[in-house]
Amino acid sequence: MREAVVEAARFLAGRCTEAVTLGDVADHVSYSPFHLARAFERAHGQPPGQFLAAHRFQRAKQLLLATDERVVDICHEVGFSSVGTFTTRFTAAVGQSPARFRQLPDVLVDDPPQPLIVPGTARGGGTVTGTVRLSAAAQAAVGTASVYVGLFHKRTARGFPVCGTLLGETGDFLLVDVPPGAYWLLASALPARDGPVAQLVPRRGISGAAREPVHITPCRPVHHREVWLDVAPEWDAPVLVALPPLASPRNAPRPVLLPTGS
C-alpha cells in the first residue's frame, strides 16, 4: 500500500492544475477510493483533496511573485473555479491573503526576518525544547540555513503555528507558553543568503518533523524533541505557511528576540 500512496501523491502533484477526482487517482493506482483515501491520509498527514490543493496553492504562490497576473486569473490557472473559495482557502493555508502575499518581498526588504521566539497564548504554559539537524543533502541544497520550528495542530505546516521560533546560530530551539493540547513539531530550512522571493517560494523543500506528537498537559508541561531535516521529494506536499513574515519582528505577534549567538 505504501507504493500505492506514493504513486497517488506523484499523480496528484503532476496534475495539480487539472480537474482530478479521487476516483481518477484510485483508478490510477488500482485501489478503491475509500481504502486509498484512508491510507493516503495516514501516510501523508492530509487527505488527497487537501494534498492536491496544497500543490495548487504552491503554484499560485509562484505566479503571484513571478507575474503581474490578476488574482482571479491565477485562481483559474491553478484549478479553482471560484475566486472567493480560492482566496479564503489560500489565506487559511498560507497565513496571508493572495494580495498580501504578493507584497511580502517589499515588506521583508524593509523588515527582514531575524532570530526570535513567538510564544504561545498560555502564559506560564508548556515548554518544548530540542535540536534541529540537517542532513548532508539538505545542507548542500540550502547552504546557510534559516531554520524555522513551530508547533501545529496537524501534521502539515498550514496557517499560523501555535508557537514558533526562527533559530539563531545553533540548532537548539525553545518553544514557550504552549497551551495544553496535542501538537506536531514541524521544521523547515530556507536559504538565508537568498532574497525574499527565494525564501517565500524556495526552489527545494527542506523540511522534517518530530517522530512523535507533543502532548502538553498540566502533569507533563515540558517535552524534548529531536528533528532531522532532509530534502523533500518534489512531489511531496509543500510547506504552505509563509514563514519569513512570522519572524519579522514588526509582524510577529508577541515576539521575544533571541540574543546574538543563541
N, C-alpha and C positions, 0 to 999 in steps of 0.2 A: 504493500500500500504506500510505503514511503516514496518509491519511484513514481507512483501514480500522482501523488500530490505535488511532487517536484515538477513533473511534466505539466500538470494542470497550472501551476504557477508560471511556468515558461509560456504556456499557451496564452494565458491572460495578459502577461506582460507584453508579449509580442503583438497583441491585438487590442491594446487598451483603448484605442480611439474608435474601434468598431463596435457595432451593436452585438455584443456577445452575451449569451444567456448561459445559465448554469447547465441547461440541457446540452448546449454546444460543447462545453468543457467536459461534461460527463461522457458524451459520445466519443470525444477525442481520446479519453483515457480508458474507455470501456468499463465504467463503473456506473452504478445507479446515482442519480443526483443526490438522493438522501445520504447514502453512505459516503460519497465524495465530499459533500459539504461538511459533515461531521469530522471526517479525517483531516480535511483541509484546515479547519479552524484549530484542531488540536496541534497540527504541525506548524502553522504559520501565525497563530495567535489572533486571527481575524477571519471572518467568513469570506468566501470568494468574491462576493459583491463589493465588500469594503476593500479588499486587496486590489480589485480592478480599479476602483475609484482612486485609490492611493496613487497608482501609476498615472491616471488621468490628471490628478492634481499636480503631480511632479512635472508632467509635460506642460501644464498650464503655467507653473512657476517659471519654467524656462522661457516660454513665449512672452510672459509678462515682462521679463527683464531684457529679452533679446529683440523684441519687436515693438512697434507702436500700434499693434492691432487693438481694436476695441475689446473690452471685456466680453461683450456679447458674442463677438466673432470667435474669440478664444474658447468660450464656453461651448459653442457648436463644434469647433475644430477638435476638441478633446472628447467629444462623445456625449455631451449633455444637451438636452433639448430646451430646458428652462434655465434662463439666466438667474432667476431668483433662487432656484434649488442649488445651482452651481455655486452662487455666491455664499449662501448660507452654509453649505457643506464645506466649501473651501475654507471659510473663516473658522469653522469649528475645528478643522483638521490642522490648519497651518498656524492658527492663532492670530492671523492678520487677514483683513479683507483683501480681495484682489487689488483694489486701488491702492490700499496702504502698502501692500507687499511691493508693488511697483515703485514706490517712493523710498523703500528701505536703503538702497545703495547710497543715496544722498544723505539720508539720516545717519547712517553708520560712518560716513566720512567725517561728519561733524561730531559724532559721539560714538567712537569705536568701542567694541567690547573690551572689557578688562576683567581680570580675576575678581570674582565676588561670590558671595553666598546669598541666595534668595531663600529665606526661611519659610517654613510652613505657617499655617494660621493658628497653631496651638502653642501659645507662649508656655515655655517650660515643658513642651511635649516630647515626643520621641526623638531619638538620635540614631543616625546611621553613619558609620564610618567605613573606610575601606581604601583599596588601592586599585587604580586602573593601569593596566599594562597593554602595550600594543605589540602585536605580532611583528615579525620581521617584515612580512609583506605589507602590513598596514603602515609601518614606519617608513618604508621605502615609497609607498604611494602618497603619503600625506606630507612627508618632510617634517618641518617644525609644526607641531600639532597644537591646536586649541581644543582641549578636551572638555566636553560638557557632560555633566552627570545629573540625572533627575529621577524622581520617583513619579510613576504614572499609575493610574488605576488599571490600565490594560497593558498587554504585552507589546503594544505598539506606541511609538512616540508621536502622539497626536494631541493638538491643542496645548494648553498650558500644563506644565508639571505641577504636582502638589508642592514640591520644593526642588531646588536645584542649585548647581554651582558650576562656574567656569573655573577650572583648576589653575593654580599658579605654576611654579616651576617644577613641582614634584607631582607624582601621580596619586598622592594621597588626597582623599576627599572627606568632607564633613557636611552632613545634612542635619539641620536642627529644626526644632519646633514642629515636628511631624505629628499630625493628628492621628488618633487611633484608627486603625484600618489595615487593609491588605493592599500592598503595592508591588509593582515591578520596578526594579532598579535598572535603568537603561542608560547607556552612554554612547557618545558619538564623538569622532575626532574630525575637525575641519582644518584646512590648510591655513595656518596662522599668518603666513607671509603673503598669501594671495589677497586680492582685493575683495570688497564686499560682495560682488556678484558671485565669485567663485566660492565664497563661504555660504551664501544663501542657496546656491544650487551647485554643490560640489560635483566634480567630474566622476569621482568614485565614492561609493558609500563605505564609510569606515565606522562600524558600529558593533555593539555587543550588549549582553545583558547578564546579570547575575543568574546563577543556575536555579536558585530558589527564590520565591517571592518573600517580601518582608512583611511580617505581621506585627504591627505596633499595638501593644496592649499595656494597660497600667502595670501588669506584672512583668512584662518584658519590653521596657521602653527603649533599650539600647541594642543595636544589632551591628554586625560587621559583615561585609561582603567584599569579595574579590571579583573584578570584571576584566575579561580579556577582550580586546578589540581586534577585529580582523576585517579584511576586505570583503564586503558583501557581494554575493553573485549579482550580476547585472539584472537578473530577473526578480531579485528579492524585493520586498516592499521597501520603498524609500522612507527615510526619516522625514516626515512631513513638517513637523513643527519648525518654525523659523527660529533657530537658536540664537544667532548673534544679537537680535534686539533684546532678548531676555537677559543678556549680560551687558547691556548698555545702561550705565548707572541711572541716567535720567528717565529711562523707560521701564526698568525693572521695578517691581513692587517691593518695597521694604528691603532694599539691597544692604548687605553688610560687606564692605570692601575687605579683601584679604590683604594683609601686609605683604610688601615686596619680598619675594623669596619663599613664600609659603607653599 
